[in-house]
């Protein structure tokens, strides 16, 4: 049992002595790596923002959808009805004046 004690605790004693003398240990100075956490958070947010941009810009149909994309505007329908002879001149002018 006594022979296992130095093997189990010897490394931590040596590491403590080396740090006390100013020699770097295997882990190094832990405070030197503290910048990595904010950098990882910023990098993660940049990746998520890029993915959100890609998803919203390149989805089928574009970013703005209309309720009836295959339906022509009212003015076009009115012009077509007039061209086919479904409505006369007077009704065409009256309805054209009511359109926005």
DOVEXFI-415718 format. One record per atom (N, C-alpha, C, CB): x, y, z; residue number from 1; atom name. Coordinates in Angstrom, 1 decimal, padded with zeros to 4 digits. Glycine has a CB too. Layout:
N
torvex X=X Y=Y Z=Z pos=NUM site=CA
...
END
This chain:
100
torvex X=000.8 Y=-001.2 Z=000.0 pos=1 site=N
torvex X=000.0 Y=000.0 Z=000.0 pos=1 site=CA
torvex X=000.9 Y=001.3 Z=000.0 pos=1 site=C
torvex X=-000.9 Y=000.0 Z=001.2 pos=1 site=CB
torvex X=002.0 Y=001.2 Z=000.7 pos=2 site=N
torvex X=002.9 Y=002.4 Z=000.7 pos=2 site=CA
torvex X=003.5 Y=002.7 Z=-000.6 pos=2 site=C
torvex X=003.9 Y=002.2 Z=001.8 pos=2 site=CB
torvex X=003.7 Y=001.7 Z=-001.4 pos=3 site=N
torvex X=004.4 Y=001.9 Z=-002.7 pos=3 site=CA
torvex X=003.4 Y=002.6 Z=-003.7 pos=3 site=C
torvex X=004.9 Y=000.6 Z=-003.3 pos=3 site=CB
torvex X=002.1 Y=002.4 Z=-003.5 pos=4 site=N
torvex X=001.1 Y=003.0 Z=-004.4 pos=4 site=CA
torvex X=001.0 Y=004.5 Z=-004.1 pos=4 site=C
torvex X=-000.2 Y=002.3 Z=-004.3 pos=4 site=CB
torvex X=001.3 Y=005.0 Z=-002.9 pos=5 site=N
torvex X=001.1 Y=006.4 Z=-002.6 pos=5 site=CA
torvex X=001.9 Y=007.3 Z=-003.4 pos=5 site=C
torvex X=001.4 Y=006.6 Z=-001.1 pos=5 site=CB
torvex X=003.2 Y=007.2 Z=-003.6 pos=6 site=N
torvex X=003.9 Y=008.1 Z=-004.5 pos=6 site=CA
torvex X=003.5 Y=008.1 Z=-005.9 pos=6 site=C
torvex X=005.4 Y=007.8 Z=-004.4 pos=6 site=CB
torvex X=003.1 Y=006.9 Z=-006.4 pos=7 site=N
torvex X=002.6 Y=006.9 Z=-007.8 pos=7 site=CA
torvex X=001.3 Y=007.6 Z=-008.0 pos=7 site=C
torvex X=002.5 Y=005.4 Z=-008.2 pos=7 site=CB
torvex X=000.5 Y=007.6 Z=-007.0 pos=8 site=N
torvex X=-000.8 Y=008.2 Z=-007.1 pos=8 site=CA
torvex X=-000.7 Y=009.7 Z=-006.9 pos=8 site=C
torvex X=-001.8 Y=007.6 Z=-006.1 pos=8 site=CB
torvex X=000.1 Y=010.2 Z=-006.0 pos=9 site=N
torvex X=000.1 Y=011.6 Z=-005.6 pos=9 site=CA
torvex X=001.4 Y=012.3 Z=-006.1 pos=9 site=C
torvex X=000.0 Y=011.7 Z=-004.1 pos=9 site=CB
torvex X=002.3 Y=011.5 Z=-006.6 pos=10 site=N
torvex X=003.6 Y=012.1 Z=-007.0 pos=10 site=CA
torvex X=003.5 Y=013.1 Z=-008.1 pos=10 site=C
torvex X=004.6 Y=011.0 Z=-007.4 pos=10 site=CB
torvex X=002.7 Y=012.8 Z=-009.0 pos=11 site=N
torvex X=002.5 Y=013.7 Z=-010.2 pos=11 site=CA
torvex X=002.0 Y=015.1 Z=-009.7 pos=11 site=C
torvex X=001.6 Y=013.1 Z=-011.2 pos=11 site=CB
torvex X=001.0 Y=015.1 Z=-008.9 pos=12 site=N
torvex X=000.4 Y=016.4 Z=-008.4 pos=12 site=CA
torvex X=001.4 Y=017.2 Z=-007.6 pos=12 site=C
torvex X=-000.9 Y=016.2 Z=-007.7 pos=12 site=CB
torvex X=002.2 Y=016.5 Z=-006.8 pos=13 site=N
torvex X=003.3 Y=017.2 Z=-006.0 pos=13 site=CA
torvex X=004.3 Y=017.8 Z=-006.9 pos=13 site=C
torvex X=003.9 Y=016.2 Z=-005.0 pos=13 site=CB
torvex X=004.7 Y=017.0 Z=-007.9 pos=14 site=N
torvex X=005.7 Y=017.5 Z=-008.9 pos=14 site=CA
torvex X=005.2 Y=018.7 Z=-009.7 pos=14 site=C
torvex X=006.2 Y=016.4 Z=-009.8 pos=14 site=CB
torvex X=003.9 Y=018.6 Z=-010.1 pos=15 site=N
torvex X=003.4 Y=019.7 Z=-010.8 pos=15 site=CA
torvex X=003.2 Y=021.0 Z=-009.9 pos=15 site=C
torvex X=002.0 Y=019.3 Z=-011.4 pos=15 site=CB
torvex X=002.9 Y=020.8 Z=-008.7 pos=16 site=N
torvex X=002.8 Y=021.9 Z=-007.8 pos=16 site=CA
torvex X=004.2 Y=022.6 Z=-007.6 pos=16 site=C
torvex X=002.2 Y=021.5 Z=-006.5 pos=16 site=CB
torvex X=005.2 Y=021.8 Z=-007.4 pos=17 site=N
torvex X=006.6 Y=022.3 Z=-007.2 pos=17 site=CA
torvex X=007.0 Y=023.0 Z=-008.5 pos=17 site=C
torvex X=007.5 Y=021.2 Z=-006.9 pos=17 site=CB
torvex X=006.7 Y=022.5 Z=-009.7 pos=18 site=N
torvex X=007.1 Y=023.1 Z=-010.9 pos=18 site=CA
torvex X=006.5 Y=024.4 Z=-011.1 pos=18 site=C
torvex X=006.8 Y=022.2 Z=-012.1 pos=18 site=CB
torvex X=005.2 Y=024.5 Z=-010.8 pos=19 site=N
torvex X=004.5 Y=025.8 Z=-010.9 pos=19 site=CA
torvex X=005.0 Y=026.8 Z=-009.9 pos=19 site=C
torvex X=003.0 Y=025.6 Z=-010.7 pos=19 site=CB
torvex X=005.3 Y=026.4 Z=-008.7 pos=20 site=N
torvex X=005.9 Y=027.3 Z=-007.7 pos=20 site=CA
torvex X=007.2 Y=027.9 Z=-008.2 pos=20 site=C
torvex X=006.0 Y=026.6 Z=-006.4 pos=20 site=CB
torvex X=007.9 Y=027.1 Z=-008.9 pos=21 site=N
torvex X=009.3 Y=027.5 Z=-009.4 pos=21 site=CA
torvex X=009.2 Y=028.4 Z=-010.7 pos=21 site=C
torvex X=010.2 Y=026.4 Z=-009.6 pos=21 site=CB
torvex X=008.0 Y=028.5 Z=-011.3 pos=22 site=N
torvex X=007.8 Y=029.3 Z=-012.5 pos=22 site=CA
torvex X=007.9 Y=028.4 Z=-013.8 pos=22 site=C
torvex X=008.8 Y=030.4 Z=-012.6 pos=22 site=CB
torvex X=007.9 Y=027.1 Z=-013.7 pos=23 site=N
torvex X=008.0 Y=026.3 Z=-014.8 pos=23 site=CA
torvex X=006.6 Y=025.9 Z=-015.2 pos=23 site=C
torvex X=008.9 Y=025.0 Z=-014.5 pos=23 site=CB
torvex X=006.3 Y=026.0 Z=-016.5 pos=24 site=N
torvex X=005.0 Y=025.6 Z=-017.0 pos=24 site=CA
torvex X=004.7 Y=024.1 Z=-016.9 pos=24 site=C
torvex X=004.8 Y=026.1 Z=-018.4 pos=24 site=CB
torvex X=003.5 Y=023.8 Z=-016.5 pos=25 site=N
torvex X=003.1 Y=022.4 Z=-016.4 pos=25 site=CA
torvex X=002.4 Y=022.0 Z=-017.7 pos=25 site=C
torvex X=002.2 Y=022.1 Z=-015.2 pos=25 site=CB
torvex X=001.9 Y=020.7 Z=-017.7 pos=26 site=N
torvex X=001.3 Y=020.2 Z=-018.9 pos=26 site=CA
torvex X=000.1 Y=021.0 Z=-019.3 pos=26 site=C
torvex X=001.0 Y=018.7 Z=-018.7 pos=26 site=CB
torvex X=-000.7 Y=021.5 Z=-018.4 pos=27 site=N
torvex X=-001.9 Y=022.3 Z=-018.7 pos=27 site=CA
torvex X=-001.6 Y=023.7 Z=-019.0 pos=27 site=C
torvex X=-002.9 Y=022.2 Z=-017.5 pos=27 site=CB
torvex X=-000.5 Y=024.2 Z=-018.6 pos=28 site=N
torvex X=-000.1 Y=025.6 Z=-018.9 pos=28 site=CA
torvex X=-000.8 Y=026.5 Z=-017.9 pos=28 site=C
torvex X=-000.4 Y=025.9 Z=-020.3 pos=28 site=CB
torvex X=-000.8 Y=027.8 Z=-018.3 pos=29 site=N
torvex X=-001.5 Y=028.7 Z=-017.5 pos=29 site=CA
torvex X=-003.0 Y=028.7 Z=-017.9 pos=29 site=C
torvex X=-000.9 Y=030.1 Z=-017.6 pos=29 site=CB
torvex X=-003.9 Y=028.4 Z=-017.1 pos=30 site=N
torvex X=-005.3 Y=028.2 Z=-017.4 pos=30 site=CA
torvex X=-005.9 Y=029.6 Z=-017.8 pos=30 site=C
torvex X=-006.1 Y=027.6 Z=-016.3 pos=30 site=CB
torvex X=-005.5 Y=030.7 Z=-017.2 pos=31 site=N
torvex X=-006.0 Y=032.0 Z=-017.5 pos=31 site=CA
torvex X=-005.7 Y=032.4 Z=-019.0 pos=31 site=C
torvex X=-005.5 Y=033.0 Z=-016.6 pos=31 site=CB
torvex X=-004.7 Y=031.8 Z=-019.6 pos=32 site=N
torvex X=-004.4 Y=032.2 Z=-020.9 pos=32 site=CA
torvex X=-005.4 Y=031.6 Z=-021.9 pos=32 site=C
torvex X=-003.0 Y=031.6 Z=-021.3 pos=32 site=CB
torvex X=-006.2 Y=030.7 Z=-021.5 pos=33 site=N
torvex X=-007.2 Y=030.1 Z=-022.4 pos=33 site=CA
torvex X=-008.6 Y=030.6 Z=-022.1 pos=33 site=C
torvex X=-007.2 Y=028.6 Z=-022.2 pos=33 site=CB
torvex X=-008.8 Y=031.5 Z=-021.2 pos=34 site=N
torvex X=-010.1 Y=032.0 Z=-020.9 pos=34 site=CA
torvex X=-010.8 Y=032.8 Z=-022.0 pos=34 site=C
torvex X=-010.0 Y=032.9 Z=-019.7 pos=34 site=CB
torvex X=-010.0 Y=033.3 Z=-023.0 pos=35 site=N
torvex X=-010.5 Y=034.0 Z=-024.1 pos=35 site=CA
torvex X=-011.3 Y=033.1 Z=-025.1 pos=35 site=C
torvex X=-009.4 Y=034.8 Z=-024.8 pos=35 site=CB
torvex X=-011.0 Y=031.8 Z=-025.0 pos=36 site=N
torvex X=-011.6 Y=030.9 Z=-026.0 pos=36 site=CA
torvex X=-013.2 Y=030.8 Z=-025.8 pos=36 site=C
torvex X=-011.0 Y=029.5 Z=-025.8 pos=36 site=CB
torvex X=-013.7 Y=031.0 Z=-024.6 pos=37 site=N
torvex X=-015.1 Y=030.9 Z=-024.4 pos=37 site=CA
torvex X=-015.9 Y=032.0 Z=-025.1 pos=37 site=C
torvex X=-015.5 Y=030.8 Z=-022.9 pos=37 site=CB
torvex X=-015.5 Y=033.2 Z=-024.9 pos=38 site=N
torvex X=-016.3 Y=034.3 Z=-025.6 pos=38 site=CA
torvex X=-016.1 Y=034.2 Z=-027.1 pos=38 site=C
torvex X=-015.8 Y=035.7 Z=-025.1 pos=38 site=CB
torvex X=-014.9 Y=033.8 Z=-027.5 pos=39 site=N
torvex X=-014.6 Y=033.6 Z=-029.0 pos=39 site=CA
torvex X=-015.5 Y=032.5 Z=-029.6 pos=39 site=C
torvex X=-013.1 Y=033.3 Z=-029.2 pos=39 site=CB
torvex X=-015.7 Y=031.4 Z=-028.8 pos=40 site=N
torvex X=-016.5 Y=030.3 Z=-029.3 pos=40 site=CA
torvex X=-018.0 Y=030.8 Z=-029.4 pos=40 site=C
torvex X=-016.4 Y=029.1 Z=-028.4 pos=40 site=CB
torvex X=-018.4 Y=031.6 Z=-028.4 pos=41 site=N
torvex X=-019.8 Y=032.1 Z=-028.5 pos=41 site=CA
torvex X=-020.0 Y=033.0 Z=-029.7 pos=41 site=C
torvex X=-020.2 Y=032.8 Z=-027.1 pos=41 site=CB
torvex X=-019.1 Y=033.9 Z=-029.9 pos=42 site=N
torvex X=-019.2 Y=034.8 Z=-031.0 pos=42 site=CA
torvex X=-019.2 Y=034.0 Z=-032.3 pos=42 site=C
torvex X=-018.1 Y=035.9 Z=-031.0 pos=42 site=CB
torvex X=-018.3 Y=033.1 Z=-032.5 pos=43 site=N
torvex X=-018.2 Y=032.3 Z=-033.7 pos=43 site=CA
torvex X=-019.5 Y=031.5 Z=-033.9 pos=43 site=C
torvex X=-017.0 Y=031.3 Z=-033.6 pos=43 site=CB
torvex X=-020.0 Y=030.9 Z=-032.8 pos=44 site=N
torvex X=-021.3 Y=030.2 Z=-032.9 pos=44 site=CA
torvex X=-022.4 Y=031.1 Z=-033.4 pos=44 site=C
torvex X=-021.7 Y=029.6 Z=-031.6 pos=44 site=CB
torvex X=-022.5 Y=032.3 Z=-032.9 pos=45 site=N
torvex X=-023.5 Y=033.3 Z=-033.3 pos=45 site=CA
torvex X=-023.4 Y=033.7 Z=-034.8 pos=45 site=C
torvex X=-023.5 Y=034.5 Z=-032.4 pos=45 site=CB
torvex X=-022.1 Y=033.8 Z=-035.2 pos=46 site=N
torvex X=-021.9 Y=034.1 Z=-036.6 pos=46 site=CA
torvex X=-022.3 Y=033.0 Z=-037.5 pos=46 site=C
torvex X=-020.4 Y=034.4 Z=-036.8 pos=46 site=CB
torvex X=-022.0 Y=031.8 Z=-037.1 pos=47 site=N
torvex X=-022.5 Y=030.6 Z=-037.9 pos=47 site=CA
torvex X=-024.0 Y=030.5 Z=-038.0 pos=47 site=C
torvex X=-021.9 Y=029.3 Z=-037.4 pos=47 site=CB
torvex X=-024.7 Y=030.7 Z=-036.8 pos=48 site=N
torvex X=-026.1 Y=030.7 Z=-036.8 pos=48 site=CA
torvex X=-026.7 Y=031.8 Z=-037.7 pos=48 site=C
torvex X=-026.6 Y=030.8 Z=-035.4 pos=48 site=CB
torvex X=-026.1 Y=033.0 Z=-037.6 pos=49 site=N
torvex X=-026.6 Y=034.1 Z=-038.4 pos=49 site=CA
torvex X=-026.5 Y=033.8 Z=-039.9 pos=49 site=C
torvex X=-025.9 Y=035.4 Z=-038.0 pos=49 site=CB
torvex X=-025.3 Y=033.2 Z=-040.3 pos=50 site=N
torvex X=-025.1 Y=032.9 Z=-041.7 pos=50 site=CA
torvex X=-026.1 Y=031.9 Z=-042.1 pos=50 site=C
torvex X=-023.7 Y=032.4 Z=-041.9 pos=50 site=CB
torvex X=-026.3 Y=030.9 Z=-041.3 pos=51 site=N
torvex X=-027.3 Y=029.8 Z=-041.7 pos=51 site=CA
torvex X=-028.7 Y=030.4 Z=-041.8 pos=51 site=C
torvex X=-027.3 Y=028.7 Z=-040.7 pos=51 site=CB
torvex X=-029.1 Y=031.3 Z=-040.9 pos=52 site=N
torvex X=-030.4 Y=031.9 Z=-041.0 pos=52 site=CA
torvex X=-030.5 Y=032.8 Z=-042.3 pos=52 site=C
torvex X=-030.7 Y=032.8 Z=-039.8 pos=52 site=CB
torvex X=-029.5 Y=033.5 Z=-042.7 pos=53 site=N
torvex X=-029.4 Y=034.3 Z=-043.9 pos=53 site=CA
torvex X=-029.6 Y=033.4 Z=-045.1 pos=53 site=C
torvex X=-028.2 Y=035.1 Z=-044.0 pos=53 site=CB
torvex X=-028.9 Y=032.3 Z=-045.1 pos=54 site=N
torvex X=-029.0 Y=031.3 Z=-046.3 pos=54 site=CA
torvex X=-030.4 Y=030.8 Z=-046.4 pos=54 site=C
torvex X=-027.9 Y=030.2 Z=-046.1 pos=54 site=CB
torvex X=-030.9 Y=030.3 Z=-045.3 pos=55 site=N
torvex X=-032.3 Y=029.7 Z=-045.3 pos=55 site=CA
torvex X=-033.3 Y=030.7 Z=-045.8 pos=55 site=C
torvex X=-032.6 Y=029.2 Z=-043.9 pos=55 site=CB
torvex X=-033.3 Y=032.0 Z=-045.3 pos=56 site=N
torvex X=-034.3 Y=032.9 Z=-045.7 pos=56 site=CA
torvex X=-034.1 Y=033.5 Z=-047.1 pos=56 site=C
torvex X=-034.3 Y=034.1 Z=-044.7 pos=56 site=CB
torvex X=-032.9 Y=033.5 Z=-047.6 pos=57 site=N
torvex X=-032.7 Y=034.1 Z=-048.9 pos=57 site=CA
torvex X=-032.8 Y=033.1 Z=-050.0 pos=57 site=C
torvex X=-031.3 Y=034.7 Z=-048.9 pos=57 site=CB
torvex X=-032.6 Y=031.9 Z=-049.8 pos=58 site=N
torvex X=-032.5 Y=030.9 Z=-050.9 pos=58 site=CA
torvex X=-033.6 Y=029.9 Z=-050.8 pos=58 site=C
torvex X=-031.2 Y=030.2 Z=-050.9 pos=58 site=CB
torvex X=-034.7 Y=030.2 Z=-050.1 pos=59 site=N
torvex X=-035.8 Y=029.2 Z=-050.1 pos=59 site=CA
torvex X=-036.6 Y=029.4 Z=-051.4 pos=59 site=C
torvex X=-036.7 Y=029.4 Z=-048.8 pos=59 site=CB
torvex X=-037.3 Y=028.3 Z=-051.8 pos=60 site=N
torvex X=-038.2 Y=028.5 Z=-053.0 pos=60 site=CA
torvex X=-039.3 Y=029.5 Z=-052.8 pos=60 site=C
torvex X=-038.8 Y=027.1 Z=-053.4 pos=60 site=CB
torvex X=-039.5 Y=030.3 Z=-053.8 pos=61 site=N
torvex X=-040.6 Y=031.2 Z=-053.8 pos=61 site=CA
torvex X=-040.1 Y=032.6 Z=-053.3 pos=61 site=C
torvex X=-041.7 Y=030.8 Z=-052.9 pos=61 site=CB
torvex X=-038.9 Y=032.7 Z=-052.8 pos=62 site=N
torvex X=-038.4 Y=034.0 Z=-052.3 pos=62 site=CA
torvex X=-038.9 Y=034.3 Z=-050.9 pos=62 site=C
torvex X=-038.9 Y=035.1 Z=-053.3 pos=62 site=CB
torvex X=-038.5 Y=035.4 Z=-050.4 pos=63 site=N
torvex X=-038.8 Y=035.8 Z=-049.0 pos=63 site=CA
torvex X=-040.2 Y=036.3 Z=-048.9 pos=63 site=C
torvex X=-037.8 Y=036.8 Z=-048.5 pos=63 site=CB
torvex X=-040.7 Y=036.9 Z=-049.9 pos=64 site=N
torvex X=-042.1 Y=037.5 Z=-049.8 pos=64 site=CA
torvex X=-043.0 Y=036.6 Z=-050.6 pos=64 site=C
torvex X=-042.1 Y=039.0 Z=-050.3 pos=64 site=CB
torvex X=-044.1 Y=036.2 Z=-050.0 pos=65 site=N
torvex X=-045.1 Y=035.4 Z=-050.7 pos=65 site=CA
torvex X=-046.4 Y=036.2 Z=-050.8 pos=65 site=C
torvex X=-045.3 Y=034.1 Z=-050.0 pos=65 site=CB
torvex X=-047.1 Y=036.0 Z=-051.9 pos=66 site=N
torvex X=-048.4 Y=036.6 Z=-052.1 pos=66 site=CA
torvex X=-049.5 Y=035.6 Z=-052.0 pos=66 site=C
torvex X=-048.5 Y=037.3 Z=-053.5 pos=66 site=CB
torvex X=-050.7 Y=036.0 Z=-051.6 pos=67 site=N
torvex X=-051.7 Y=035.0 Z=-051.4 pos=67 site=CA
torvex X=-052.1 Y=034.2 Z=-052.7 pos=67 site=C
torvex X=-053.0 Y=035.7 Z=-050.8 pos=67 site=CB
torvex X=-052.1 Y=034.9 Z=-053.8 pos=68 site=N
torvex X=-052.5 Y=034.3 Z=-055.1 pos=68 site=CA
torvex X=-051.5 Y=034.7 Z=-056.1 pos=68 site=C
torvex X=-054.0 Y=034.7 Z=-055.5 pos=68 site=CB
torvex X=-050.3 Y=034.0 Z=-056.2 pos=69 site=N
torvex X=-049.3 Y=034.5 Z=-057.1 pos=69 site=CA
torvex X=-049.7 Y=034.3 Z=-058.6 pos=69 site=C
torvex X=-048.0 Y=033.8 Z=-056.8 pos=69 site=CB
torvex X=-050.6 Y=033.3 Z=-058.9 pos=70 site=N
torvex X=-050.9 Y=033.1 Z=-060.3 pos=70 site=CA
torvex X=-052.0 Y=034.0 Z=-060.8 pos=70 site=C
torvex X=-051.3 Y=031.6 Z=-060.4 pos=70 site=CB
torvex X=-052.6 Y=034.8 Z=-059.9 pos=71 site=N
torvex X=-053.7 Y=035.7 Z=-060.2 pos=71 site=CA
torvex X=-053.2 Y=037.0 Z=-060.7 pos=71 site=C
torvex X=-054.7 Y=035.9 Z=-059.0 pos=71 site=CB
torvex X=-053.6 Y=037.5 Z=-061.9 pos=72 site=N
torvex X=-053.1 Y=038.8 Z=-062.4 pos=72 site=CA
torvex X=-053.8 Y=039.9 Z=-061.7 pos=72 site=C
torvex X=-053.4 Y=038.9 Z=-063.9 pos=72 site=CB
torvex X=-053.2 Y=041.1 Z=-061.7 pos=73 site=N
torvex X=-053.8 Y=042.3 Z=-061.0 pos=73 site=CA
torvex X=-055.1 Y=042.7 Z=-061.7 pos=73 site=C
torvex X=-052.8 Y=043.5 Z=-061.1 pos=73 site=CB
torvex X=-055.9 Y=043.4 Z=-061.0 pos=74 site=N
torvex X=-057.2 Y=043.8 Z=-061.4 pos=74 site=CA
torvex X=-057.2 Y=044.6 Z=-062.7 pos=74 site=C
torvex X=-057.9 Y=044.7 Z=-060.4 pos=74 site=CB
torvex X=-056.2 Y=045.4 Z=-062.9 pos=75 site=N
torvex X=-056.2 Y=046.2 Z=-064.2 pos=75 site=CA
torvex X=-056.0 Y=045.3 Z=-065.4 pos=75 site=C
torvex X=-055.0 Y=047.2 Z=-064.1 pos=75 site=CB
torvex X=-055.2 Y=044.3 Z=-065.2 pos=76 site=N
torvex X=-054.9 Y=043.3 Z=-066.3 pos=76 site=CA
torvex X=-056.2 Y=042.6 Z=-066.7 pos=76 site=C
torvex X=-053.8 Y=042.3 Z=-065.9 pos=76 site=CB
torvex X=-056.9 Y=042.2 Z=-065.6 pos=77 site=N
torvex X=-058.2 Y=041.5 Z=-065.9 pos=77 site=CA
torvex X=-059.2 Y=042.4 Z=-066.6 pos=77 site=C
torvex X=-058.8 Y=040.9 Z=-064.5 pos=77 site=CB
torvex X=-059.3 Y=043.6 Z=-066.1 pos=78 site=N
torvex X=-060.2 Y=044.6 Z=-066.7 pos=78 site=CA
torvex X=-059.8 Y=044.8 Z=-068.2 pos=78 site=C
torvex X=-060.1 Y=045.9 Z=-066.0 pos=78 site=CB
torvex X=-058.5 Y=045.0 Z=-068.5 pos=79 site=N
torvex X=-058.1 Y=045.1 Z=-069.9 pos=79 site=CA
torvex X=-058.4 Y=043.9 Z=-070.7 pos=79 site=C
torvex X=-056.6 Y=045.4 Z=-069.9 pos=79 site=CB
torvex X=-058.2 Y=042.7 Z=-070.2 pos=80 site=N
torvex X=-058.6 Y=041.5 Z=-070.9 pos=80 site=CA
torvex X=-060.1 Y=041.4 Z=-071.2 pos=80 site=C
torvex X=-058.1 Y=040.3 Z=-070.2 pos=80 site=CB
torvex X=-060.9 Y=041.7 Z=-070.3 pos=81 site=N
torvex X=-062.3 Y=041.7 Z=-070.4 pos=81 site=CA
torvex X=-062.8 Y=042.7 Z=-071.5 pos=81 site=C
torvex X=-063.1 Y=041.9 Z=-069.1 pos=81 site=CB
torvex X=-062.2 Y=043.9 Z=-071.5 pos=82 site=N
torvex X=-062.5 Y=044.9 Z=-072.5 pos=82 site=CA
torvex X=-062.0 Y=044.4 Z=-073.9 pos=82 site=C
torvex X=-061.8 Y=046.2 Z=-072.1 pos=82 site=CB
torvex X=-060.9 Y=043.8 Z=-074.0 pos=83 site=N
torvex X=-060.4 Y=043.3 Z=-075.2 pos=83 site=CA
torvex X=-061.2 Y=042.2 Z=-075.8 pos=83 site=C
torvex X=-058.9 Y=042.8 Z=-075.1 pos=83 site=CB
torvex X=-061.8 Y=041.4 Z=-075.0 pos=84 site=N
torvex X=-062.6 Y=040.3 Z=-075.4 pos=84 site=CA
torvex X=-064.0 Y=040.8 Z=-075.8 pos=84 site=C
torvex X=-062.7 Y=039.2 Z=-074.3 pos=84 site=CB
torvex X=-064.4 Y=042.0 Z=-075.4 pos=85 site=N
torvex X=-065.7 Y=042.5 Z=-075.7 pos=85 site=CA
torvex X=-066.7 Y=042.2 Z=-074.6 pos=85 site=C
torvex X=-066.2 Y=042.0 Z=-077.0 pos=85 site=CB
torvex X=-066.3 Y=041.7 Z=-073.4 pos=86 site=N
torvex X=-067.2 Y=041.4 Z=-072.4 pos=86 site=CA
torvex X=-067.9 Y=042.6 Z=-071.7 pos=86 site=C
torvex X=-066.5 Y=040.6 Z=-071.3 pos=86 site=CB
torvex X=-067.1 Y=043.8 Z=-071.8 pos=87 site=N
torvex X=-067.6 Y=045.0 Z=-071.2 pos=87 site=CA
torvex X=-067.5 Y=046.1 Z=-072.3 pos=87 site=C
torvex X=-066.9 Y=045.4 Z=-069.9 pos=87 site=CB
torvex X=-068.4 Y=047.1 Z=-072.2 pos=88 site=N
torvex X=-068.3 Y=048.2 Z=-073.2 pos=88 site=CA
torvex X=-067.4 Y=049.3 Z=-072.7 pos=88 site=C
torvex X=-069.8 Y=048.7 Z=-073.5 pos=88 site=CB
torvex X=-067.3 Y=050.4 Z=-073.5 pos=89 site=N
torvex X=-066.4 Y=051.5 Z=-073.2 pos=89 site=CA
torvex X=-066.8 Y=052.2 Z=-071.9 pos=89 site=C
torvex X=-066.4 Y=052.5 Z=-074.4 pos=89 site=CB
torvex X=-068.1 Y=052.4 Z=-071.7 pos=90 site=N
torvex X=-068.5 Y=053.1 Z=-070.6 pos=90 site=CA
torvex X=-068.2 Y=052.4 Z=-069.3 pos=90 site=C
torvex X=-070.0 Y=053.4 Z=-070.6 pos=90 site=CB
torvex X=-068.5 Y=051.1 Z=-069.2 pos=91 site=N
torvex X=-068.2 Y=050.3 Z=-068.1 pos=91 site=CA
torvex X=-066.7 Y=050.1 Z=-067.8 pos=91 site=C
torvex X=-068.8 Y=048.9 Z=-068.2 pos=91 site=CB
torvex X=-065.9 Y=050.0 Z=-068.9 pos=92 site=N
torvex X=-064.5 Y=050.0 Z=-068.8 pos=92 site=CA
torvex X=-063.9 Y=051.2 Z=-068.2 pos=92 site=C
torvex X=-063.8 Y=049.8 Z=-070.2 pos=92 site=CB
torvex X=-064.3 Y=052.4 Z=-068.6 pos=93 site=N
torvex X=-063.8 Y=053.7 Z=-068.0 pos=93 site=CA
torvex X=-064.3 Y=053.8 Z=-066.6 pos=93 site=C
torvex X=-064.4 Y=054.9 Z=-068.9 pos=93 site=CB
torvex X=-065.5 Y=053.4 Z=-066.3 pos=94 site=N
torvex X=-066.0 Y=053.5 Z=-064.9 pos=94 site=CA
torvex X=-065.2 Y=052.6 Z=-063.9 pos=94 site=C
torvex X=-067.5 Y=053.2 Z=-064.8 pos=94 site=CB
torvex X=-065.0 Y=051.4 Z=-064.3 pos=95 site=N
torvex X=-064.2 Y=050.5 Z=-063.5 pos=95 site=CA
torvex X=-062.8 Y=050.8 Z=-063.4 pos=95 site=C
torvex X=-064.4 Y=049.0 Z=-064.0 pos=95 site=CB
torvex X=-062.2 Y=051.3 Z=-064.5 pos=96 site=N
torvex X=-060.8 Y=051.8 Z=-064.5 pos=96 site=CA
torvex X=-060.6 Y=052.9 Z=-063.5 pos=96 site=C
torvex X=-060.4 Y=052.2 Z=-065.9 pos=96 site=CB
torvex X=-061.6 Y=053.8 Z=-063.4 pos=97 site=N
torvex X=-061.6 Y=054.9 Z=-062.5 pos=97 site=CA
torvex X=-061.7 Y=054.5 Z=-061.0 pos=97 site=C
torvex X=-062.7 Y=055.9 Z=-062.8 pos=97 site=CB
torvex X=-062.3 Y=053.4 Z=-060.8 pos=98 site=N
torvex X=-062.5 Y=052.9 Z=-059.4 pos=98 site=CA
torvex X=-061.2 Y=052.1 Z=-058.9 pos=98 site=C
torvex X=-063.7 Y=052.0 Z=-059.3 pos=98 site=CB
torvex X=-060.4 Y=051.7 Z=-059.8 pos=99 site=N
torvex X=-059.2 Y=050.9 Z=-059.4 pos=99 site=CA
torvex X=-058.2 Y=051.9 Z=-058.8 pos=99 site=C
torvex X=-058.6 Y=050.2 Z=-060.6 pos=99 site=CB
torvex X=-057.4 Y=051.3 Z=-057.8 pos=100 site=N
torvex X=-056.4 Y=052.2 Z=-057.2 pos=100 site=CA
torvex X=-055.2 Y=052.5 Z=-058.1 pos=100 site=C
torvex X=-055.8 Y=051.5 Z=-055.9 pos=100 site=CB
END
